[in-house]
Amino acid sequence: MANIFDIFKQIESKRAPSGPPEYLLVGLGNPGAKYTATRHNMGFIAIDYISEKLGVKVIRSSHKALCGECELSGVKVLLMKPQTFMNSSGEAVISAVNFYKLPPERVIVISDDVAIPAGKVRVRPKGSSGGQKGLGDITEKLGTDAFPRIRVGVGAERPAGMDMADFVLGVPSMADREAIDSVMPKVMRAAELLCAGDIDRAMSETNGK
């Protein structure tokens, strides 16, 4: 019968295989308590959900981000929550990309999307930022938009006359937040499929549902 130290060793091995990360899974948001539950922090919320499900901590300070290592689909993944504020998210990403020598297609970014209703998720292999400043900065720093992204809908409607910045930095309604919470398993599933290199299946299982 294995002793407690062997059990812990097996658990840690499952969470993070040896060697450098093969993928980055980056959740976008703004650091600080006042931003925690805002629409713009859907990436942070998703990373917190995934890390909790896997039993890992995203608390190590590295690459201008809070980081944690885990296993998804049999590969080592670095979970990241950039601490540079949204508009400079690319600084954290390019630091990790250069350090681990990863191609853009192995950088998976989770962000909010105001053009998608709350409770919907979209996966894309590349594309424009759609006005999302974090995605825009990552595109600029990487020099390409050819990186997969998981976009979490936060509701396309906003009060007439409300500035977009005020909207994304606002807190979703209770109904919208419940809808967002309900799709976190779908976000995690999409991340698993992307880490398995199956972008087509990630899109077919996620988009339009």
N, C-alpha and C positions, 0 to 999 in steps of 0.2 A: 504493500500500500504506500502510495506517494506521501511524503511528508509535506508540511505546509509550505516550505520553501520551494519544493518542486512544483507545487500547484501554482504559486505566484509566478514562478519562472515561465510556466506554460501559458498563463494568462497574458503576461507581458509580451511573450513571443507572438501570440495571436494578434495582439493589438498593433504591434509595430514590427514587421519583419526587419532583419538586419540589412545594413547597407543604406545608401542615400535614398531619399524619396524619389519615386518614379512619377508622381503627380503632385501638383499643388491644388488644393481646394480652398479657394479664397472667398470668404464672405465679406461683402462690403457693408460699411456702416460708419458711424461716428463714435469715437470714444467718449465716455462720460455718462453719468447717471441720467442727465436730463434728456439724453437721446435714446435711452435704452428701448423704449416701446414705440418709437416713431416709425413711420412708414419707410423712411430712408434706411432703417436698420434691419431690414429683412434678411440681409446676408449674415449679419451677426447672429440674428435669431436662429437662422437655419444651422449655422455652425454649432451654436449652443445645443440645438436639438440633436444633431448628429453625434457630437462628442458625448452627450449624456447617454444616448443609446449605446454607444460603444464603450462607455465607462472610461473615457480618457479626459485629461485636463488640457485646456488650451490656455496656458498661463505663462509659458516660457517666452521671455522677451527676446526677439531676434528679428533681423531684417525689418526693423521699424514696425513690427507686428507682434501680436500675441500668437504663439504657435503651439501646436501639439502634434504628435505623431500617432498614426493609427494604421490599420489595415482595412482596405476596401477592395473587394473582388480579388483578394489574394495578392495585392500589391501594396507597397508602402506609400502612404500619402501624408503630406504635410498640411494640416489644417491651419489656416491663417485668418486672423482678424486684424487688418491694417490699423495702426494707431495714428496715422498721419492726417486724419479727417478725410472725408469722402473725396474731395476734389484733387487730392494728392495720392490717391490709392496706388497709382502706378509705381511710386517710389518703393513701396514694400515689395510689390510683385517683381519688379526688375532686379531688385537686390537678391531675392531668392532664386530667380531664374538664372542670373549670372553665377551665383554661388554653386548651384546644383547642375548647371549646364543643361537646362531643360528646354525643349522646343516649345513654341507657343501653344501647340495643340495639346500639350500636357498641363496647361494652365486652365483650370475650370473655375469660373467666377460665378458666384451667386449674388444677384442684386434684386432690388425692387424694380417694379415697372408700373408707372402710373397709367399706361395705356391698356393694361390688362385688368379685368375685374378681380376683386379680392376672391380668393378661393380657386384661382386658375394659375397654372404654371406653364411656362414655355421653355423648350430647349432649342438652342440654335448652335451650329458649329462655328459660326462667325457672323459678322455683320456690323452695321453701324451701332453707335451708342444709343441712338434714339433720344439723345438729350440727357442721358444719365451721365453725370459728370465723372463718377468713378470709373465707369467703363471707358469713357472718353480719355481719361488720363492714362489708363492701362494701355489702351490702343496706341496712344502717343509714345509712351515709354518703350513698349515692345516693338514699335515700328510696324505693326500689323494688327488687323482686326480678326485674324484667323485663329482665335482661341474660343473654345466652347463656353457657353454661358447658360445658366439656369436662371430664368427671370420669374420672380414671384410677383403676381399681381397684387396691387394695393388699392385698386379702385380707380376707374377712369374719370369719375365725376368729382368735381370740386366746386365749392360755392362760387357763384358769379363774382368776379372782381378779386378773388383771392390770388395772391401771388403764388407761383409754383413752389418757390422755396419754402414759403409758409406752409403749403399743403404737405410737402414731403417730410417736413420737420414736425408735422402734427401727428397726433395719436389717432389710429383708426377707431372707428366706432366699435362697440362691443360685437355687433353682428359681423362686421368685416374682420375683426380680430379672430373670432371663432372660425370664420371661413379660412383665414390664413393658417391658423393652427392646424386645421383639418388636413391641409395639403403638405404638411412637413414630411410625412412618410413618403409622399410622392417625390418630394425634393431629394430625400435621401436615396430613394430608389434610382432616380435619374443620375445622381452622383456615382452610385455603384456601377451603373451601366457605362457611364462615360469613362470611369477608371478601368473598366474591362475592355475599353476600346470599341464599344458597340454604340456609336452615335446614332445609327439608324433606329435601333431598338429603343434607345432613350427617347428619341423624338416620337416614335410611333406609340409608345406607352404613355407619353406625357401630354403631347400637344393635342388640342381639340377636345380634351376631356374635362 
